[in-house]
Amino acid sequence: MQIEELGQLETPVLLTNTFSVPACANALIRQAMEANPEIGHRTSTVNPVVCECNDGYLSDIQSMLVTATDAFMAVEAASDTSRSARWGPAPA
């Protein structure tokens, strides 16, 4: 919905297993608030985008091993190219 309704991304996109979506969303929200302390106070809130897949057949999904720290590390490890990719229509 976020992308369809607003046509923009406010955070990096993370992909994780179903049970780790909350930890990843929390990490993206915290990272956005660190970058802009006015989020939620003087500006609108942030809408993280976390995609999920059920990997229960690959791992013990109930262990819920993905943490916010893992999400921070994944974002930091992303290449400069992926961080600077443009989304939405090209500028005129």
Biopython code that builds the backbone (N, CA, C, O; Angstrom):
import numpy as np
from Bio.PDB.StructureBuilder import StructureBuilder

atoms = [
    (1, "MET", "N", (0.810, -1.194, 0.000)),
    (1, "MET", "CA", (0.000, 0.000, 0.000)),
    (1, "MET", "C", (0.855, 1.260, 0.000)),
    (1, "MET", "O", (0.581, 2.198, -0.748)),
    (2, "GLN", "N", (1.882, 1.283, 0.831)),
    (2, "GLN", "CA", (2.759, 2.453, 0.947)),
    (2, "GLN", "C", (3.225, 2.929, -0.415)),
    (2, "GLN", "O", (3.088, 4.107, -0.747)),
    (3, "ILE", "N", (3.761, 2.038, -1.189)),
    (3, "ILE", "CA", (4.339, 2.409, -2.477)),
    (3, "ILE", "C", (3.240, 2.807, -3.451)),
    (3, "ILE", "O", (3.391, 3.779, -4.191)),
    (4, "GLU", "N", (2.136, 2.067, -3.461)),
    (4, "GLU", "CA", (1.042, 2.351, -4.375)),
    (4, "GLU", "C", (0.369, 3.683, -4.038)),
    (4, "GLU", "O", (0.081, 4.471, -4.938)),
    (5, "GLU", "N", (0.116, 3.940, -2.762)),
    (5, "GLU", "CA", (-0.601, 5.152, -2.367)),
    (5, "GLU", "C", (0.256, 6.410, -2.427)),
    (5, "GLU", "O", (-0.196, 7.440, -2.926)),
    (6, "LEU", "N", (1.493, 6.340, -1.925)),
    (6, "LEU", "CA", (2.329, 7.530, -1.852)),
    (6, "LEU", "C", (3.308, 7.647, -3.016)),
    (6, "LEU", "O", (3.793, 8.740, -3.306)),
    (7, "GLY", "N", (3.599, 6.546, -3.678)),
    (7, "GLY", "CA", (4.512, 6.577, -4.802)),
    (7, "GLY", "C", (5.953, 6.839, -4.424)),
    (7, "GLY", "O", (6.758, 7.233, -5.269)),
    (8, "GLN", "N", (6.289, 6.625, -3.158)),
    (8, "GLN", "CA", (7.667, 6.838, -2.715)),
    (8, "GLN", "C", (7.987, 5.931, -1.548)),
    (8, "GLN", "O", (7.098, 5.420, -0.867)),
    (9, "LEU", "N", (9.269, 5.746, -1.337)),
    (9, "LEU", "CA", (9.742, 4.967, -0.196)),
    (9, "LEU", "C", (10.370, 5.915, 0.810)),
    (9, "LEU", "O", (11.082, 6.847, 0.437)),
    (10, "GLU", "N", (10.109, 5.678, 2.069)),
    (10, "GLU", "CA", (10.670, 6.515, 3.133)),
    (10, "GLU", "C", (11.817, 5.825, 3.867)),
    (10, "GLU", "O", (12.529, 6.453, 4.651)),
    (11, "THR", "N", (11.988, 4.544, 3.609)),
    (11, "THR", "CA", (13.038, 3.764, 4.255)),
    (11, "THR", "C", (13.615, 2.792, 3.233)),
    (11, "THR", "O", (13.034, 2.593, 2.166)),
    (12, "PRO", "N", (14.744, 2.191, 3.552)),
    (12, "PRO", "CA", (15.180, 1.060, 2.716)),
    (12, "PRO", "C", (14.123, -0.045, 2.798)),
    (12, "PRO", "O", (13.318, -0.071, 3.729)),
    (13, "VAL", "N", (14.128, -0.936, 1.843)),
    (13, "VAL", "CA", (13.218, -2.089, 1.844)),
    (13, "VAL", "C", (13.979, -3.275, 2.413)),
    (13, "VAL", "O", (15.082, -3.584, 1.962)),
    (14, "LEU", "N", (13.397, -3.936, 3.397)),
    (14, "LEU", "CA", (14.012, -5.139, 3.971)),
    (14, "LEU", "C", (13.154, -6.351, 3.641)),
    (14, "LEU", "O", (11.929, -6.250, 3.568)),
    (15, "LEU", "N", (13.791, -7.483, 3.444)),
    (15, "LEU", "CA", (13.121, -8.755, 3.216)),
    (15, "LEU", "C", (13.542, -9.702, 4.325)),
    (15, "LEU", "O", (14.732, -9.885, 4.580)),
    (16, "THR", "N", (12.564, -10.299, 4.979)),
    (16, "THR", "CA", (12.858, -11.171, 6.116)),
    (16, "THR", "C", (11.780, -12.238, 6.230)),
    (16, "THR", "O", (10.835, -12.265, 5.442)),
    (17, "ASN", "N", (11.926, -13.113, 7.212)),
    (17, "ASN", "CA", (10.892, -14.125, 7.412)),
    (17, "ASN", "C", (9.698, -13.511, 8.143)),
    (17, "ASN", "O", (9.806, -12.444, 8.748)),
    (18, "THR", "N", (8.585, -14.188, 8.079)),
    (18, "THR", "CA", (7.321, -13.677, 8.602)),
    (18, "THR", "C", (7.426, -13.196, 10.047)),
    (18, "THR", "O", (6.944, -12.109, 10.367)),
    (19, "PHE", "N", (8.042, -13.979, 10.918)),
    (19, "PHE", "CA", (8.078, -13.636, 12.338)),
    (19, "PHE", "C", (9.073, -12.529, 12.668)),
    (19, "PHE", "O", (9.079, -12.024, 13.790)),
    (20, "SER", "N", (9.915, -12.144, 11.708)),
    (20, "SER", "CA", (10.911, -11.104, 11.965)),
    (20, "SER", "C", (10.514, -9.740, 11.408)),
    (20, "SER", "O", (11.279, -8.782, 11.521)),
    (21, "VAL", "N", (9.342, -9.644, 10.815)),
    (21, "VAL", "CA", (8.881, -8.362, 10.276)),
    (21, "VAL", "C", (8.859, -7.272, 11.355)),
    (21, "VAL", "O", (9.344, -6.171, 11.094)),
    (22, "PRO", "N", (8.319, -7.528, 12.557)),
    (22, "PRO", "CA", (8.287, -6.454, 13.569)),
    (22, "PRO", "C", (9.676, -5.936, 13.946)),
    (22, "PRO", "O", (9.855, -4.727, 14.094)),
    (23, "ALA", "N", (10.653, -6.815, 14.103)),
    (23, "ALA", "CA", (12.004, -6.373, 14.472)),
    (23, "ALA", "C", (12.604, -5.507, 13.373)),
    (23, "ALA", "O", (13.261, -4.505, 13.654)),
    (24, "CYS", "N", (12.380, -5.891, 12.131)),
    (24, "CYS", "CA", (12.931, -5.122, 11.010)),
    (24, "CYS", "C", (12.225, -3.775, 10.864)),
    (24, "CYS", "O", (12.874, -2.759, 10.618)),
    (25, "ALA", "N", (10.908, -3.763, 11.012)),
    (25, "ALA", "CA", (10.164, -2.498, 10.930)),
    (25, "ALA", "C", (10.614, -1.562, 12.045)),
    (25, "ALA", "O", (10.807, -0.369, 11.813)),
    (26, "ASN", "N", (10.781, -2.089, 13.242)),
    (26, "ASN", "CA", (11.239, -1.284, 14.374)),
    (26, "ASN", "C", (12.604, -0.671, 14.073)),
    (26, "ASN", "O", (12.835, 0.501, 14.366)),
    (27, "ALA", "N", (13.498, -1.449, 13.495)),
    (27, "ALA", "CA", (14.833, -0.944, 13.168)),
    (27, "ALA", "C", (14.754, 0.187, 12.153)),
    (27, "ALA", "O", (15.434, 1.203, 12.302)),
    (28, "LEU", "N", (13.930, 0.021, 11.121)),
    (28, "LEU", "CA", (13.807, 1.066, 10.107)),
    (28, "LEU", "C", (13.206, 2.343, 10.683)),
    (28, "LEU", "O", (13.634, 3.443, 10.333)),
    (29, "ILE", "N", (12.223, 2.206, 11.556)),
    (29, "ILE", "CA", (11.615, 3.380, 12.196)),
    (29, "ILE", "C", (12.634, 4.086, 13.080)),
    (29, "ILE", "O", (12.755, 5.311, 13.034)),
    (30, "ARG", "N", (13.363, 3.328, 13.879)),
    (30, "ARG", "CA", (14.390, 3.933, 14.750)),
    (30, "ARG", "C", (15.473, 4.632, 13.928)),
    (30, "ARG", "O", (15.924, 5.722, 14.282)),
    (31, "GLN", "N", (15.882, 4.001, 12.836)),
    (31, "GLN", "CA", (16.911, 4.603, 11.982)),
    (31, "GLN", "C", (16.400, 5.920, 11.384)),
    (31, "GLN", "O", (17.146, 6.897, 11.313)),
    (32, "ALA", "N", (15.154, 5.950, 10.960)),
    (32, "ALA", "CA", (14.577, 7.173, 10.405)),
    (32, "ALA", "C", (14.478, 8.267, 11.465)),
    (32, "ALA", "O", (14.744, 9.434, 11.180)),
    (33, "MET", "N", (14.094, 7.893, 12.689)),
    (33, "MET", "CA", (13.987, 8.882, 13.767)),
    (33, "MET", "C", (15.351, 9.422, 14.172)),
    (33, "MET", "O", (15.473, 10.590, 14.540)),
    (34, "GLU", "N", (16.376, 8.579, 14.106)),
    (34, "GLU", "CA", (17.731, 9.058, 14.402)),
    (34, "GLU", "C", (18.171, 10.080, 13.361)),
    (34, "GLU", "O", (18.825, 11.072, 13.685)),
    (35, "ALA", "N", (17.805, 9.828, 12.111)),
    (35, "ALA", "CA", (18.172, 10.741, 11.027)),
    (35, "ALA", "C", (17.338, 12.016, 11.068)),
    (35, "ALA", "O", (17.811, 13.078, 10.664)),
    (36, "ASN", "N", (16.105, 11.922, 11.551)),
    (36, "ASN", "CA", (15.207, 13.080, 11.624)),
    (36, "ASN", "C", (14.407, 13.018, 12.928)),
    (36, "ASN", "O", (13.335, 12.415, 12.963)),
    (37, "PRO", "N", (14.914, 13.633, 13.997)),
    (37, "PRO", "CA", (14.251, 13.568, 15.303)),
    (37, "PRO", "C", (12.857, 14.200, 15.341)),
    (37, "PRO", "O", (12.134, 14.025, 16.322)),
    (38, "GLU", "N", (12.473, 14.923, 14.304)),
    (38, "GLU", "CA", (11.148, 15.552, 14.279)),
    (38, "GLU", "C", (10.045, 14.589, 13.849)),
    (38, "GLU", "O", (8.864, 14.915, 13.965)),
    (39, "ILE", "N", (10.414, 13.402, 13.354)),
    (39, "ILE", "CA", (9.411, 12.425, 12.928)),
    (39, "ILE", "C", (8.508, 12.085, 14.106)),
    (39, "ILE", "O", (8.974, 11.735, 15.190)),
    (40, "GLY", "N", (7.213, 12.197, 13.867)),
    (40, "GLY", "CA", (6.233, 11.878, 14.896)),
    (40, "GLY", "C", (5.929, 13.023, 15.833)),
    (40, "GLY", "O", (4.958, 12.963, 16.588)),
    (41, "HIS", "N", (6.751, 14.082, 15.800)),
    (41, "HIS", "CA", (6.501, 15.253, 16.640)),
    (41, "HIS", "C", (6.021, 16.419, 15.788)),
    (41, "HIS", "O", (4.875, 16.856, 15.894)),
    (42, "ARG", "N", (6.910, 16.909, 14.949)),
    (42, "ARG", "CA", (6.563, 18.064, 14.106)),
    (42, "ARG", "C", (6.352, 17.675, 12.653)),
    (42, "ARG", "O", (5.794, 18.456, 11.882)),
    (43, "THR", "N", (6.779, 16.507, 12.275)),
    (43, "THR", "CA", (6.524, 16.012, 10.919)),
    (43, "THR", "C", (5.709, 14.733, 11.034)),
    (43, "THR", "O", (5.492, 14.208, 12.127)),
    (44, "SER", "N", (5.267, 14.250, 9.895)),
    (44, "SER", "CA", (4.444, 13.037, 9.925)),
    (44, "SER", "C", (5.273, 11.830, 10.347)),
    (44, "SER", "O", (6.487, 11.924, 10.531)),
    (45, "THR", "N", (4.612, 10.724, 10.494)),
    (45, "THR", "CA", (5.298, 9.488, 10.877)),
    (45, "THR", "C", (6.006, 8.899, 9.664)),
    (45, "THR", "O", (5.879, 9.408, 8.550)),
    (46, "VAL", "N", (6.742, 7.835, 9.889)),
    (46, "VAL", "CA", (7.460, 7.157, 8.809)),
    (46, "VAL", "C", (6.818, 5.798, 8.584)),
    (46, "VAL", "O", (6.371, 5.145, 9.528)),
    (47, "ASN", "N", (6.777, 5.383, 7.338)),
    (47, "ASN", "CA", (6.172, 4.109, 6.974)),
    (47, "ASN", "C", (7.245, 3.164, 6.445)),
    (47, "ASN", "O", (7.630, 3.264, 5.280)),
    (48, "PRO", "N", (7.734, 2.252, 7.277)),
    (48, "PRO", "CA", (8.763, 1.319, 6.818)),
    (48, "PRO", "C", (8.178, 0.290, 5.854)),
    (48, "PRO", "O", (6.998, -0.050, 5.938)),
    (49, "VAL", "N", (9.002, -0.196, 4.952)),
    (49, "VAL", "CA", (8.577, -1.251, 4.034)),
    (49, "VAL", "C", (9.406, -2.492, 4.340)),
    (49, "VAL", "O", (10.616, -2.526, 4.118)),
    (50, "VAL", "N", (8.723, -3.510, 4.857)),
    (50, "VAL", "CA", (9.367, -4.787, 5.160)),
    (50, "VAL", "C", (8.559, -5.872, 4.455)),
    (50, "VAL", "O", (7.380, -6.071, 4.750)),
    (51, "CYS", "N", (9.192, -6.556, 3.539)),
    (51, "CYS", "CA", (8.548, -7.653, 2.818)),
    (51, "CYS", "C", (8.888, -8.949, 3.541)),
    (51, "CYS", "O", (9.947, -9.075, 4.155)),
    (52, "GLU", "N", (7.972, -9.909, 3.457)),
    (52, "GLU", "CA", (8.193, -11.134, 4.205)),
    (52, "GLU", "C", (7.997, -12.363, 3.355)),
    (52, "GLU", "O", (7.297, -12.346, 2.342)),
    (53, "CYS", "N", (8.630, -13.424, 3.790)),
    (53, "CYS", "CA", (8.432, -14.742, 3.191)),
    (53, "CYS", "C", (8.473, -15.772, 4.320)),
    (53, "CYS", "O", (9.169, -15.585, 5.318)),
    (54, "ASN", "N", (7.743, -16.825, 4.156)),
    (54, "ASN", "CA", (7.736, -17.880, 5.161)),
    (54, "ASN", "C", (8.875, -18.836, 4.847)),
    (54, "ASN", "O", (8.791, -19.633, 3.913)),
    (55, "ASP", "N", (9.931, -18.749, 5.629)),
    (55, "ASP", "CA", (11.077, -19.640, 5.422)),
    (55, "ASP", "C", (11.106, -20.756, 6.453)),
    (55, "ASP", "O", (12.162, -21.315, 6.747)),
    (56, "GLY", "N", (9.940, -21.077, 6.999)),
    (56, "GLY", "CA", (9.861, -22.097, 8.034)),
    (56, "GLY", "C", (10.415, -23.446, 7.623)),
    (56, "GLY", "O", (10.850, -24.225, 8.471)),
    (57, "TYR", "N", (10.402, -23.729, 6.329)),
    (57, "TYR", "CA", (10.959, -25.008, 5.866)),
    (57, "TYR", "C", (12.480, -24.972, 5.780)),
    (57, "TYR", "O", (13.117, -26.017, 5.646)),
    (58, "LEU", "N", (13.073, -23.770, 5.857)),
    (58, "LEU", "CA", (14.529, -23.633, 5.790)),
    (58, "LEU", "C", (15.181, -23.512, 7.164)),
    (58, "LEU", "O", (16.323, -23.927, 7.362)),
    (59, "SER", "N", (14.448, -22.944, 8.097)),
    (59, "SER", "CA", (15.033, -22.673, 9.412)),
    (59, "SER", "C", (13.957, -22.780, 10.485)),
    (59, "SER", "O", (12.778, -22.965, 10.185)),
    (60, "ASP", "N", (14.372, -22.663, 11.710)),
    (60, "ASP", "CA", (13.439, -22.695, 12.841)),
    (60, "ASP", "C", (12.847, -21.301, 13.006)),
    (60, "ASP", "O", (13.357, -20.493, 13.782)),
    (61, "ILE", "N", (11.788, -21.026, 12.285)),
    (61, "ILE", "CA", (11.189, -19.695, 12.256)),
    (61, "ILE", "C", (10.740, -19.251, 13.651)),
    (61, "ILE", "O", (10.718, -18.055, 13.943)),
    (62, "GLN", "N", (10.385, -20.200, 14.504)),
    (62, "GLN", "CA", (9.929, -19.849, 15.853)),
    (62, "GLN", "C", (11.060, -19.331, 16.745)),
    (62, "GLN", "O", (10.797, -18.767, 17.807)),
    (63, "SER", "N", (12.286, -19.512, 16.333)),
    (63, "SER", "CA", (13.407, -18.981, 17.125)),
    (63, "SER", "C", (13.475, -17.468, 17.067)),
    (63, "SER", "O", (14.045, -16.837, 17.957)),
    (64, "MET", "N", (12.895, -16.873, 16.022)),
    (64, "MET", "CA", (12.857, -15.418, 15.867)),
    (64, "MET", "C", (14.246, -14.814, 16.098)),
    (64, "MET", "O", (14.430, -13.951, 16.956)),
    (65, "LEU", "N", (15.204, -15.282, 15.319)),
    (65, "LEU", "CA", (16.596, -14.909, 15.514)),
    (65, "LEU", "C", (16.979, -13.557, 14.910)),
    (65, "LEU", "O", (17.996, -12.985, 15.303)),
    (66, "VAL", "N", (16.201, -13.036, 13.975)),
    (66, "VAL", "CA", (16.526, -11.738, 13.376)),
    (66, "VAL", "C", (16.183, -10.639, 14.378)),
    (66, "VAL", "O", (15.077, -10.582, 14.914)),
    (67, "THR", "N", (17.159, -9.773, 14.612)),
    (67, "THR", "CA", (16.977, -8.676, 15.569)),
    (67, "THR", "C", (17.055, -7.335, 14.854)),
    (67, "THR", "O", (17.405, -7.266, 13.676)),
    (68, "ALA", "N", (16.730, -6.284, 15.571)),
    (68, "ALA", "CA", (16.873, -4.935, 15.022)),
    (68, "ALA", "C", (18.329, -4.674, 14.659)),
    (68, "ALA", "O", (18.602, -4.000, 13.665)),
    (69, "THR", "N", (19.257, -5.187, 15.434)),
    (69, "THR", "CA", (20.682, -5.027, 15.135)),
    (69, "THR", "C", (21.023, -5.661, 13.791)),
    (69, "THR", "O", (21.784, -5.090, 13.009)),
    (70, "ASP", "N", (20.464, -6.840, 13.519)),
    (70, "ASP", "CA", (20.681, -7.487, 12.223)),
    (70, "ASP", "C", (20.173, -6.605, 11.088)),
    (70, "ASP", "O", (20.822, -6.480, 10.049)),
    (71, "ALA", "N", (19.014, -5.999, 11.294)),
    (71, "ALA", "CA", (18.446, -5.117, 10.270)),
    (71, "ALA", "C", (19.333, -3.901, 10.055)),
    (71, "ALA", "O", (19.586, -3.522, 8.912)),
    (72, "PHE", "N", (19.817, -3.273, 11.141)),
    (72, "PHE", "CA", (20.739, -2.139, 11.013)),
    (72, "PHE", "C", (21.971, -2.552, 10.212)),
    (72, "PHE", "O", (22.412, -1.826, 9.321)),
    (73, "MET", "N", (22.523, -3.718, 10.533)),
    (73, "MET", "CA", (23.724, -4.204, 9.851)),
    (73, "MET", "C", (23.454, -4.456, 8.365)),
    (73, "MET", "O", (24.312, -4.185, 7.525)),
    (74, "ALA", "N", (22.275, -4.968, 8.040)),
    (74, "ALA", "CA", (21.929, -5.223, 6.636)),
    (74, "ALA", "C", (21.853, -3.922, 5.852)),
    (74, "ALA", "O", (22.338, -3.842, 4.724)),
    (75, "VAL", "N", (21.249, -2.913, 6.446)),
    (75, "VAL", "CA", (21.148, -1.614, 5.769)),
    (75, "VAL", "C", (22.541, -1.023, 5.582)),
    (75, "VAL", "O", (22.857, -0.504, 4.511)),
    (76, "GLU", "N", (23.361, -1.098, 6.604)),
    (76, "GLU", "CA", (24.719, -0.556, 6.502)),
    (76, "GLU", "C", (25.556, -1.302, 5.476)),
    (76, "GLU", "O", (26.419, -0.705, 4.832)),
    (77, "ALA", "N", (25.314, -2.600, 5.315)),
    (77, "ALA", "CA", (26.095, -3.412, 4.386)),
    (77, "ALA", "C", (25.650, -3.241, 2.935)),
    (77, "ALA", "O", (26.343, -3.673, 2.014)),
    (78, "ALA", "N", (24.497, -2.611, 2.735)),
    (78, "ALA", "CA", (23.997, -2.410, 1.373)),
    (78, "ALA", "C", (24.984, -1.568, 0.580)),
    (78, "ALA", "O", (25.625, -0.669, 1.123)),
    (79, "SER", "N", (25.096, -1.859, -0.677)),
    (79, "SER", "CA", (26.039, -1.108, -1.510)),
    (79, "SER", "C", (25.552, 0.313, -1.718)),
    (79, "SER", "O", (24.361, 0.590, -1.584)),
    (80, "ASP", "N", (26.460, 1.208, -2.044)),
    (80, "ASP", "CA", (26.093, 2.589, -2.325)),
    (80, "ASP", "C", (25.116, 2.667, -3.486)),
    (80, "ASP", "O", (24.237, 3.529, -3.499)),
    (81, "THR", "N", (25.259, 1.784, -4.454)),
    (81, "THR", "CA", (24.367, 1.784, -5.608)),
    (81, "THR", "C", (22.938, 1.488, -5.182)),
    (81, "THR", "O", (22.005, 2.154, -5.630)),
    (82, "SER", "N", (22.762, 0.496, -4.320)),
    (82, "SER", "CA", (21.400, 0.156, -3.917)),
    (82, "SER", "C", (20.808, 1.229, -3.021)),
    (82, "SER", "O", (19.596, 1.439, -3.046)),
    (83, "ARG", "N", (21.619, 1.910, -2.235)),
    (83, "ARG", "CA", (21.099, 2.962, -1.372)),
    (83, "ARG", "C", (20.699, 4.203, -2.156)),
    (83, "ARG", "O", (19.812, 4.943, -1.729)),
    (84, "SER", "N", (21.339, 4.442, -3.293)),
    (84, "SER", "CA", (21.060, 5.656, -4.031)),
    (84, "SER", "C", (20.100, 5.430, -5.197)),
    (84, "SER", "O", (19.846, 6.349, -5.975)),
    (85, "ALA", "N", (19.572, 4.236, -5.321)),
    (85, "ALA", "CA", (18.637, 3.957, -6.422)),
    (85, "ALA", "C", (17.417, 4.851, -6.302)),
    (85, "ALA", "O", (16.931, 5.121, -5.204)),
    (86, "ARG", "N", (16.935, 5.301, -7.438)),
    (86, "ARG", "CA", (15.757, 6.176, -7.444)),
    (86, "ARG", "C", (14.508, 5.310, -7.579)),
    (86, "ARG", "O", (14.510, 4.299, -8.281)),
    (87, "TRP", "N", (13.455, 5.717, -6.904)),
    (87, "TRP", "CA", (12.184, 5.033, -6.992)),
    (87, "TRP", "C", (11.167, 6.009, -7.513)),
    (87, "TRP", "O", (11.295, 7.219, -7.329)),
    (88, "GLY", "N", (10.155, 5.478, -8.166)),
    (88, "GLY", "CA", (9.096, 6.322, -8.683)),
    (88, "GLY", "C", (9.485, 6.911, -10.022)),
    (88, "GLY", "O", (10.506, 6.540, -10.602)),
    (89, "PRO", "N", (8.670, 7.829, -10.511)),
    (89, "PRO", "CA", (8.930, 8.389, -11.832)),
    (89, "PRO", "C", (10.197, 9.222, -11.857)),
    (89, "PRO", "O", (10.564, 9.855, -10.866)),
    (90, "ALA", "N", (10.846, 9.212, -12.982)),
    (90, "ALA", "CA", (12.062, 10.015, -13.161)),
    (90, "ALA", "C", (11.691, 11.485, -13.169)),
    (90, "ALA", "O", (10.613, 11.846, -13.643)),
    (91, "PRO", "N", (12.566, 12.345, -12.651)),
    (91, "PRO", "CA", (12.272, 13.772, -12.665)),
    (91, "PRO", "C", (12.150, 14.284, -14.096)),
    (91, "PRO", "O", (12.825, 13.789, -14.999)),
    (92, "ALA", "N", (11.309, 15.250, -14.293)),
    (92, "ALA", "CA", (11.082, 15.817, -15.641)),
    (92, "ALA", "C", (12.241, 16.680, -16.062)),
    (92, "ALA", "O", (12.229, 17.238, -17.160)),
]
sb = StructureBuilder()
sb.init_structure("model")
sb.init_model(0)
sb.init_chain("A")
sb.init_seg("    ")
for serial, (resi, resn, name, xyz) in enumerate(atoms, 1):
    if name == "N":
        sb.init_residue(resn, " ", resi, " ")
    sb.init_atom(name, np.array(xyz, "f"), 0.0, 1.0, " ", f" {name:<3s}", serial, name[0])
structure = sb.get_structure()
